[in-house]
């Protein structure tokens, strides 16, 4: 079989699943626009209860922006250097949004004094303590 025939066969076979994939994306969304995020307690809290005067720090800032329309600061480097983040956070405290693998059970910034206000399958939202006007 020639290389051109193999390429043509590969294109046909790999394209066979495309219609089903497109139907799934139309029905459920994909990645940051998936229905799981639209209905997420994390997003609902950010939309309805996040203090407007506090910045949002997130391990997925684009997700926060897509779902809420609000900008978020990227936590990428902070997770590797929690001591430097703690120092910066003390100067400018905010809401911390952790999703995916970084949303695990451990406290990523123990020296900051954060309180968990949302703990859901999609992620966690943490705020500086005390923040008395925040409902859980």
Secondary structure in CASP SS format (residue, H / E / C, confidence):
PFRMAT SS
TARGET T0000
AUTHOR 0000-0000-0000
METHOD secondary structure of the structure
MODEL  1
X C 1.00
X C 1.00
X H 1.00
X H 1.00
X H 1.00
X H 1.00
X H 1.00
X H 1.00
X H 1.00
X H 1.00
X H 1.00
X H 1.00
X H 1.00
X H 1.00
X H 1.00
X C 1.00
X C 1.00
X H 1.00
X H 1.00
X H 1.00
X H 1.00
X H 1.00
X H 1.00
X H 1.00
X H 1.00
X H 1.00
X H 1.00
X H 1.00
X C 1.00
X C 1.00
X H 1.00
X H 1.00
X H 1.00
X C 1.00
X H 1.00
X H 1.00
X H 1.00
X H 1.00
X C 1.00
X C 1.00
X H 1.00
X H 1.00
X H 1.00
X H 1.00
X H 1.00
X H 1.00
X H 1.00
X H 1.00
X C 1.00
X C 1.00
X C 1.00
X C 1.00
X C 1.00
X C 1.00
X E 1.00
X E 1.00
X E 1.00
X E 1.00
X C 1.00
X C 1.00
X H 1.00
X H 1.00
X H 1.00
X H 1.00
X H 1.00
X H 1.00
X H 1.00
X H 1.00
X C 1.00
X C 1.00
X C 1.00
X C 1.00
X E 1.00
X E 1.00
X C 1.00
X H 1.00
X H 1.00
X H 1.00
X H 1.00
X H 1.00
X C 1.00
X H 1.00
X H 1.00
X H 1.00
X H 1.00
X H 1.00
X H 1.00
X H 1.00
X H 1.00
X H 1.00
X H 1.00
X C 1.00
X C 1.00
X E 1.00
X E 1.00
X E 1.00
X E 1.00
X E 1.00
X E 1.00
X H 1.00
X H 1.00
X H 1.00
X H 1.00
X C 1.00
X C 1.00
X C 1.00
X C 1.00
X C 1.00
X C 1.00
X C 1.00
X C 1.00
X C 1.00
X C 1.00
X E 1.00
X E 1.00
X E 1.00
X E 1.00
X E 1.00
X E 1.00
X E 1.00
X C 1.00
X C 1.00
X E 1.00
X E 1.00
X E 1.00
X E 1.00
X E 1.00
X E 1.00
X C 1.00
X C 1.00
X C 1.00
X C 1.00
X C 1.00
X C 1.00
X C 1.00
X C 1.00
END
